[in-house]
């Protein structure tokens, strides 16, 4: 497993809605993430900057494109697109972050 970190950005005033939607995350999306091997996935929010910071553990053989092309994932992206910065395909703009320290 490898740890993967990234950031995304919410539109101003959308923090509560983002949290609400994730509290009601679709069971089929949860299942898809688990099938893909994603573990220990968390997202934190900086209210001052509207930046979301995410971390997750991915299997060494993780296939991100396979997950990105799944209809459930694409439907989720479209559902979230009104409150986040997105790419043309409605996927969230994600910027990979470098791990600087980890205490196990």
C-alpha positions as CSV (number, residue, x, y, z in Angstrom):
1,X,0.0,0.0,0.0
2,X,1.1,3.5,-0.7
3,X,-0.2,6.8,0.8
4,X,-1.6,9.3,-1.6
5,X,-2.3,12.9,-0.8
6,X,-4.1,15.5,-2.9
7,X,-6.0,18.8,-2.6
8,X,-9.2,20.1,-4.2
9,X,-11.1,23.3,-4.0
10,X,-14.7,24.1,-3.1
11,X,-16.6,27.1,-4.3
12,X,-17.1,29.7,-1.6
13,X,-19.9,28.9,0.9
14,X,-20.2,25.2,-0.1
15,X,-18.5,23.6,2.9
16,X,-21.7,22.6,4.6
17,X,-23.2,21.1,1.4
18,X,-20.0,19.2,0.7
19,X,-20.1,17.7,4.2
20,X,-23.8,16.8,3.9
21,X,-23.3,15.1,0.5
22,X,-20.5,13.0,1.9
23,X,-22.5,12.1,5.0
24,X,-25.0,10.6,2.6
25,X,-22.4,9.0,0.2
26,X,-24.0,6.5,-2.1
27,X,-23.5,2.9,-1.1
28,X,-22.5,2.0,-4.7
29,X,-19.7,4.6,-4.6
30,X,-18.5,3.3,-1.2
31,X,-18.4,-0.2,-2.7
32,X,-16.6,1.0,-5.8
33,X,-13.9,2.6,-3.7
34,X,-13.4,-0.5,-1.6
35,X,-13.3,-2.8,-4.7
36,X,-10.6,-0.5,-6.1
37,X,-8.6,-1.1,-2.9
38,X,-8.8,2.4,-1.4
39,X,-8.4,2.4,2.4
40,X,-8.1,4.9,5.2
41,X,-9.6,7.7,3.0
42,X,-10.1,11.0,4.7
43,X,-10.9,14.6,3.6
44,X,-10.3,17.7,5.7
45,X,-11.5,21.2,4.9
46,X,-9.7,24.6,5.4
47,X,-12.5,27.1,5.7
48,X,-10.2,30.1,5.2
49,X,-9.1,28.9,1.8
50,X,-11.9,26.6,0.7
51,X,-9.3,23.9,0.1
52,X,-10.0,20.2,0.8
53,X,-7.0,18.1,1.8
54,X,-7.4,14.4,1.2
55,X,-5.4,11.3,2.0
56,X,-5.9,7.7,1.2
57,X,-4.0,4.4,1.0
58,X,-3.9,2.8,-2.4
59,X,-2.8,-0.7,-3.4
60,X,0.5,-1.0,-5.3
61,X,-1.5,-2.1,-8.4
62,X,-4.1,0.7,-8.2
63,X,-5.6,1.5,-11.5
64,X,-6.8,5.1,-11.3
65,X,-8.1,5.2,-14.9
66,X,-10.3,2.2,-14.4
67,X,-11.9,4.0,-11.4
68,X,-12.2,7.3,-13.3
69,X,-14.0,5.6,-16.2
70,X,-16.6,3.9,-14.0
71,X,-20.2,5.2,-14.5
72,X,-20.8,5.5,-10.8
73,X,-17.7,7.7,-10.3
74,X,-18.6,9.8,-13.3
75,X,-22.2,10.3,-11.9
76,X,-20.7,11.3,-8.5
77,X,-18.5,13.9,-10.2
78,X,-21.4,15.4,-12.0
79,X,-23.4,15.5,-8.7
80,X,-20.5,17.3,-7.0
81,X,-19.6,19.7,-9.9
82,X,-21.8,22.5,-8.8
83,X,-19.9,23.0,-5.5
84,X,-16.3,22.3,-6.6
85,X,-13.7,23.4,-9.1
86,X,-13.8,20.8,-11.8
87,X,-12.2,19.8,-15.1
88,X,-14.1,19.7,-18.4
89,X,-15.2,16.1,-17.7
90,X,-16.7,17.2,-14.3
91,X,-13.9,15.4,-12.4
92,X,-12.6,17.5,-9.5
93,X,-9.4,19.5,-10.1
94,X,-6.9,17.5,-7.9
95,X,-3.4,18.5,-7.1
96,X,-1.1,15.8,-5.8
97,X,0.7,16.7,-2.6
98,X,4.1,15.5,-1.5
99,X,4.3,13.7,1.8
100,X,6.8,15.5,4.0
101,X,6.4,13.6,7.3
102,X,4.5,10.5,8.6
103,X,4.5,9.2,12.1
104,X,3.3,5.6,12.3
